[in-house]
Structure formats: C-alpha cells, structure tokens
Amino acid sequence: MKIRILLLAVLSVAGFAFSQTITPESRASAERLLQVLKMGENFDNTMKQAVNMQLAGTFDRMDISEEKKAELRESMNTLTQTLLEKFSFQSMKGMFIDVYAEVFTKEELDGVIAFYESPAGQKFVVKQPELTRIMIQKIQTLMAEIQPELRKEAELLKKQMKAEDTSASAPAAGK
C-alpha cells in the first residue's frame, strides 16, 4: 500500500513538472497547428476507419441467425454513430488545443507549425491518413495471429481464478 501511495505521489509531481501554464498565445498556436495538420478531417476519418475495421466481420464470426446478426448490426450502427458524435473532433477540439498548449511552449508549437507548413510537412499531412490505415491493418493482422494464444491465456487465468475461489471458500464451508 505504501508503494502505491509513493508511486502516485511521484507520478503526480512528475505530471506537474511536464505541464506548463496555458497562455492565450500558446492556445492560438495550438489551434493553428491543428488547422495545419488538418486534424479535424484526419481525426474524424481515423475514428470512422478504426470503428469500421473493428466491427468488420465481427458478427459474421458469431454462431447466430442472420436475423440476429442484422439486429446486432443495426444496434451497433446506432452505437457507432453515438460514439462518433461524442468523440468527434469538433466536440473534442478544445481539449486538443489545451493538451497541445500544455505540453508545448508557444515557440515549440510555432516551430512545429513551420515544419508542417513546409512542402515535406504538407506531404506528411497528406499521407498521414494512409499511414494510419496501413498501421491499423497491420496491427489487426498481428492481433488475429496472437488471438488463439490470448484465448488460451484467458482460459488458464479463468481456471486459476476459479480454483482460487474454490479453495478460498472450501475452509469456510467446512466449518
């Protein structure tokens, strides 16, 4: 318990060491950076891609009727729409600006903006969605490869927990 309290205290102090006062000037630079990065468009598109890739084929692998699959898809479409609205760039823009302004100084933000306004920086901005899409696909492939192993580990953990519960309750039942 003492270690947890000490760790929490250290992390709290470390957080203060890295954060800085947000000024109107740093907020303005942070907002400009988000514009240069086309963050609104890219963020919303990435969120849609991630959600769609995550859901793609999910119901097809389930051993349920086509009617139930259709119902689940409709429910998930509604849920997905709600998530995409709540986590849209527009709804989170203020938070993004504050985080960038807290982490970077105005001068650092201006330097980053200068890079992203350069031809190389603009190429990066244009290609960022493609990079993200490819990375998500590759990560999904890796996850699919390790899924059988993860299932085995989960089953082992489940058996261990059940065994621990059984052994913990056995003496109490015998009394």
C-alpha positions as CSV (number, residue, x, y, z in Angstrom):
1,M,0.0,0.0,0.0
2,K,2.8,2.4,0.9
3,I,4.4,1.7,-2.5
4,R,1.2,2.6,-4.3
5,I,0.9,5.9,-2.4
6,L,4.6,6.7,-3.1
7,L,4.2,5.8,-6.8
8,L,1.1,8.0,-7.0
9,A,2.9,10.9,-5.4
10,V,5.9,10.6,-7.7
11,L,3.6,10.4,-10.8
12,S,1.7,13.5,-9.6
13,V,4.9,15.5,-9.1
14,A,6.1,14.3,-12.5
15,G,2.9,15.5,-14.1
16,F,3.4,18.9,-12.7
17,A,6.9,19.0,-13.9
18,F,5.9,18.4,-17.5
19,S,2.8,20.7,-17.7
20,Q,3.0,24.4,-18.1
21,T,0.7,27.3,-17.9
22,I,-1.5,27.7,-20.9
23,T,-1.5,31.2,-22.3
24,P,-3.8,32.7,-24.9
25,E,-0.8,32.8,-27.3
26,S,0.1,29.1,-26.8
27,R,-3.6,28.2,-27.3
28,A,-3.7,30.2,-30.5
29,S,-0.5,28.4,-31.8
30,A,-2.0,25.1,-30.8
31,E,-5.2,25.9,-32.7
32,R,-3.1,26.9,-35.7
33,L,-1.2,23.6,-35.5
34,L,-4.4,21.6,-35.5
35,Q,-5.5,23.5,-38.7
36,V,-2.2,22.9,-40.4
37,L,-2.4,19.2,-39.5
38,K,-5.9,19.0,-40.8
39,M,-6.6,17.4,-37.5
40,G,-10.4,17.7,-37.7
41,E,-10.7,15.9,-41.0
42,N,-8.0,13.4,-40.2
43,F,-9.2,12.6,-36.7
44,D,-12.8,12.0,-37.7
45,N,-11.8,9.8,-40.6
46,T,-9.4,7.8,-38.5
47,M,-12.1,7.3,-35.8
48,K,-14.5,6.0,-38.5
49,Q,-11.9,3.7,-40.0
50,A,-10.9,2.3,-36.6
51,V,-14.5,1.6,-35.6
52,N,-15.4,0.1,-39.0
53,M,-12.3,-2.1,-39.1
54,Q,-13.0,-3.2,-35.6
55,L,-16.6,-4.2,-36.4
56,A,-15.9,-5.6,-39.9
57,G,-16.8,-9.3,-39.8
58,T,-17.5,-9.4,-36.1
59,F,-21.0,-10.7,-36.5
60,D,-20.1,-13.0,-39.3
61,R,-17.9,-15.0,-36.9
62,M,-20.8,-15.4,-34.4
63,D,-22.8,-18.5,-34.4
64,I,-26.2,-16.8,-34.5
65,S,-29.0,-16.5,-37.0
66,E,-28.8,-14.0,-39.9
67,E,-31.8,-12.2,-38.4
68,K,-29.9,-11.7,-35.1
69,K,-26.8,-10.6,-36.9
70,A,-28.9,-7.9,-38.8
71,E,-30.3,-6.8,-35.4
72,L,-26.9,-6.6,-33.9
73,R,-25.5,-4.6,-36.9
74,E,-28.4,-2.1,-36.6
75,S,-27.7,-1.7,-32.8
76,M,-24.0,-1.3,-33.5
77,N,-24.7,1.3,-36.2
78,T,-26.6,3.3,-33.7
79,L,-24.0,2.9,-31.0
80,T,-21.2,3.7,-33.5
81,Q,-23.0,6.9,-34.6
82,T,-23.3,8.0,-31.0
83,L,-19.6,7.3,-30.4
84,L,-18.5,9.1,-33.5
85,E,-20.6,12.1,-32.5
86,K,-19.4,12.2,-28.9
87,F,-15.8,11.7,-29.9
88,S,-15.8,13.9,-33.0
89,F,-13.0,16.4,-33.5
90,Q,-15.4,19.3,-33.1
91,S,-16.6,18.1,-29.7
92,M,-13.0,17.5,-28.5
93,K,-11.3,20.4,-30.2
94,G,-11.0,22.4,-27.0
95,M,-9.3,19.5,-25.3
96,F,-6.9,19.0,-28.1
97,I,-5.9,22.7,-28.1
98,D,-5.4,22.7,-24.3
99,V,-3.3,19.5,-24.4
100,Y,-1.0,20.8,-27.1
101,A,-0.7,24.2,-25.4
102,E,0.1,22.5,-22.1
103,V,2.7,20.1,-23.5
104,F,4.4,22.5,-25.9
105,T,5.6,26.1,-25.4
106,K,4.4,28.7,-28.0
107,E,7.8,28.7,-29.5
108,E,7.8,24.9,-29.9
109,L,4.4,25.0,-31.4
110,D,5.5,27.7,-33.9
111,G,8.5,25.5,-34.9
112,V,6.2,22.5,-35.4
113,I,3.8,24.7,-37.5
114,A,6.7,25.9,-39.6
115,F,7.7,22.3,-40.4
116,Y,4.2,21.2,-41.2
117,E,3.7,24.2,-43.5
118,S,6.8,23.2,-45.4
119,P,6.5,21.0,-48.5
120,A,7.8,18.0,-46.6
121,G,5.4,18.7,-43.7
122,Q,2.5,19.0,-46.1
123,K,3.4,15.7,-47.7
124,F,3.3,14.1,-44.3
125,V,-0.1,15.6,-43.5
126,V,-1.5,14.4,-46.8
127,K,-0.1,10.9,-46.3
128,Q,-0.9,10.6,-42.6
129,P,-4.3,9.0,-43.2
130,E,-2.8,6.4,-45.4
131,L,-0.1,5.7,-42.8
132,T,-2.7,5.3,-40.1
133,R,-4.9,3.0,-42.3
134,I,-1.9,0.7,-43.1
135,M,-0.8,0.6,-39.4
136,I,-4.3,-0.3,-38.3
137,Q,-4.4,-3.1,-40.8
138,K,-1.0,-4.4,-39.8
139,I,-1.9,-4.3,-36.1
140,Q,-5.2,-6.1,-36.8
141,T,-3.3,-8.8,-38.6
142,L,-0.9,-9.2,-35.6
143,M,-3.9,-9.3,-33.2
144,A,-5.5,-12.1,-35.3
145,E,-2.3,-14.1,-35.2
146,I,-2.0,-13.9,-31.4
147,Q,-5.7,-14.3,-30.7
148,P,-5.5,-18.1,-30.2
149,E,-2.7,-17.6,-27.7
150,L,-4.6,-14.9,-25.9
151,R,-7.7,-17.2,-25.7
152,K,-5.6,-19.9,-24.1
153,E,-4.1,-17.5,-21.6
154,A,-7.6,-16.2,-20.8
155,E,-8.9,-19.7,-20.2
156,L,-5.9,-20.5,-18.0
157,L,-6.5,-17.4,-16.0
158,K,-10.2,-18.2,-15.7
159,K,-9.3,-21.7,-14.4
160,Q,-6.8,-20.3,-11.9
161,M,-9.3,-17.8,-10.6
162,K,-12.0,-20.5,-10.3
163,A,-9.6,-22.8,-8.5
164,E,-8.6,-20.0,-6.1
165,D,-12.3,-19.2,-5.4
166,T,-13.0,-22.9,-4.8
167,S,-10.0,-23.3,-2.4
168,A,-10.8,-20.0,-0.6
169,S,-14.4,-20.9,0.1
170,A,-13.7,-24.6,1.0
171,P,-12.5,-24.0,4.6
172,A,-15.4,-21.7,5.3
173,A,-17.9,-24.3,4.0
174,G,-16.3,-27.0,6.2
175,K,-16.8,-25.1,9.5
